[in-house]
């Protein structure tokens, strides 16, 4: 489930950890005790080929 930034901050007043993607969105109002974890997501197996086929079919 998703929580608003305000509700997360209230629960975790000592530190906030988020993904790098979310950290970019919070840059303007981030606090010194907010941290991010870089994410290196990769598709495995046949997933990359199936995704490329699907995207290609959408743009044709």
Backbone as CSV, one residue per row, in Angstrom:
resi,resn,N_x,N_y,N_z,CA_x,CA_y,CA_z,C_x,C_y,C_z
1,UNK,0.835,-1.186,0.000,0.000,0.000,0.000,0.874,1.241,0.000
2,UNK,0.283,2.348,-0.405,1.006,3.604,-0.471,0.637,4.473,0.716
3,UNK,1.610,5.206,1.212,1.382,6.134,2.317,1.855,7.507,1.881
4,UNK,1.230,8.533,2.416,1.681,9.883,2.087,2.998,10.150,2.790
5,UNK,3.775,11.073,2.251,5.054,11.420,2.869,4.830,11.875,4.299
6,UNK,3.795,12.651,4.550,3.508,13.145,5.893,3.284,12.038,6.899
7,UNK,2.573,11.003,6.513,2.308,9.916,7.456,3.558,9.103,7.731
8,UNK,4.413,8.951,6.745,5.660,8.219,6.951,6.583,9.005,7.867
9,UNK,6.661,10.306,7.667,7.534,11.142,8.490,7.095,11.099,9.944
10,UNK,5.812,11.120,10.202,5.314,11.081,11.577,5.666,9.762,12.257
11,UNK,5.644,8.679,11.519,5.923,7.375,12.102,7.421,7.201,12.346
12,UNK,8.229,7.681,11.449,9.675,7.491,11.536,10.372,8.843,11.671
13,UNK,10.294,9.457,12.827,10.862,10.786,13.005,12.387,10.791,13.001
14,UNK,13.035,9.679,13.314,14.492,9.671,13.389,15.166,9.563,12.027
15,UNK,14.569,8.883,11.087,15.149,8.748,9.753,14.078,8.291,8.778
16,UNK,14.307,8.596,7.527,13.392,8.166,6.473,14.230,7.557,5.363
17,UNK,13.897,6.344,4.970,14.603,5.655,3.892,13.610,5.425,2.767
18,UNK,14.033,5.762,1.557,13.156,5.631,0.386,13.991,5.191,-0.805
19,UNK,13.323,4.874,-1.890,14.044,4.527,-3.110,14.615,5.799,-3.727
20,UNK,15.606,5.627,-4.563,16.224,6.758,-5.255,15.194,7.499,-6.112
21,UNK,14.288,6.758,-6.712,13.232,7.357,-7.540,12.375,8.316,-6.724
22,UNK,12.007,7.914,-5.513,11.208,8.782,-4.657,12.028,9.944,-4.116
23,UNK,13.312,9.730,-3.879,14.171,10.788,-3.352,14.243,11.970,-4.311
24,UNK,14.236,11.705,-5.596,14.261,12.781,-6.586,13.035,13.674,-6.426
25,UNK,11.894,13.071,-6.143,10.652,13.829,-5.974,10.653,14.655,-4.692
26,UNK,11.428,14.237,-3.691,11.443,14.902,-2.382,12.619,15.859,-2.218
27,UNK,13.414,16.014,-3.236,14.646,16.796,-3.144,14.416,18.209,-2.608
28,UNK,13.373,18.874,-3.024,13.139,20.274,-2.646,12.850,20.459,-1.161
29,UNK,12.336,19.444,-0.494,11.962,19.598,0.916,12.582,18.526,1.819
30,UNK,13.596,17.835,1.328,14.217,16.747,2.092,14.943,17.266,3.330
31,UNK,14.977,16.432,4.342,15.671,16.737,5.594,17.016,16.004,5.620
32,UNK,17.883,16.404,6.534,19.213,15.796,6.629,19.173,14.311,6.990
33,UNK,18.122,13.875,7.660,18.048,12.473,8.083,17.222,11.614,7.117
34,UNK,17.050,12.058,5.899,16.366,11.282,4.870,17.425,10.633,3.986
35,UNK,17.268,9.366,3.735,18.237,8.598,2.969,17.532,7.866,1.836
36,UNK,18.310,7.536,0.800,17.726,6.756,-0.287,18.599,5.557,-0.594
37,UNK,17.960,4.542,-1.130,18.642,3.334,-1.577,18.557,3.276,-3.096
38,UNK,19.699,3.189,-3.772,19.641,3.043,-5.225,19.054,1.676,-5.583
39,UNK,18.297,1.642,-6.641,17.671,0.395,-7.083,18.197,0.071,-8.473
40,UNK,18.660,-1.144,-8.645,19.141,-1.610,-9.937,18.264,-2.787,-10.348
41,UNK,17.122,-2.471,-10.923,16.155,-3.510,-11.302,16.513,-4.074,-12.675
42,UNK,16.387,-5.376,-12.790,16.678,-6.040,-14.062,15.628,-7.111,-14.318
43,UNK,15.245,-7.235,-15.556,14.334,-8.304,-15.949,15.153,-9.569,-16.167
44,UNK,14.564,-10.706,-15.871,15.303,-11.959,-16.023,14.603,-12.889,-17.002
45,UNK,15.321,-13.896,-17.422,14.756,-14.915,-18.294,14.274,-14.348,-19.614
46,UNK,13.047,-14.709,-19.987,12.462,-14.272,-21.253,11.772,-12.921,-21.138
47,UNK,11.707,-12.369,-19.952,10.980,-11.116,-19.742,11.464,-9.965,-20.628
48,UNK,12.776,-9.732,-20.785,13.198,-8.611,-21.630,12.700,-8.736,-23.068
49,UNK,12.794,-9.932,-23.634,12.345,-10.140,-25.012,10.839,-9.953,-25.143
50,UNK,10.078,-10.468,-24.185,8.616,-10.325,-24.227,8.214,-8.860,-24.082
51,UNK,8.896,-8.137,-23.220,8.588,-6.720,-23.037,8.882,-5.939,-24.311
52,UNK,10.022,-6.196,-24.924,10.373,-5.519,-26.168,9.362,-5.831,-27.268
53,UNK,8.941,-7.075,-27.367,7.926,-7.451,-28.358,6.624,-6.696,-28.110
54,UNK,6.223,-6.611,-26.857,4.978,-5.921,-26.513,5.072,-4.430,-26.854
55,UNK,6.166,-3.797,-26.493,6.339,-2.367,-26.790,6.366,-2.139,-28.291
56,UNK,7.072,-2.995,-29.010,7.142,-2.873,-30.466,5.758,-3.001,-31.088
57,UNK,4.938,-3.907,-30.574,3.586,-4.077,-31.125,2.714,-2.848,-30.861
58,UNK,2.978,-2.141,-29.790,2.184,-0.951,-29.465,2.505,0.234,-30.367
59,UNK,3.737,0.319,-30.847,4.132,1.473,-31.657,3.966,1.241,-33.151
60,UNK,3.548,0.068,-33.531,3.343,-0.210,-34.961,2.038,0.331,-35.436
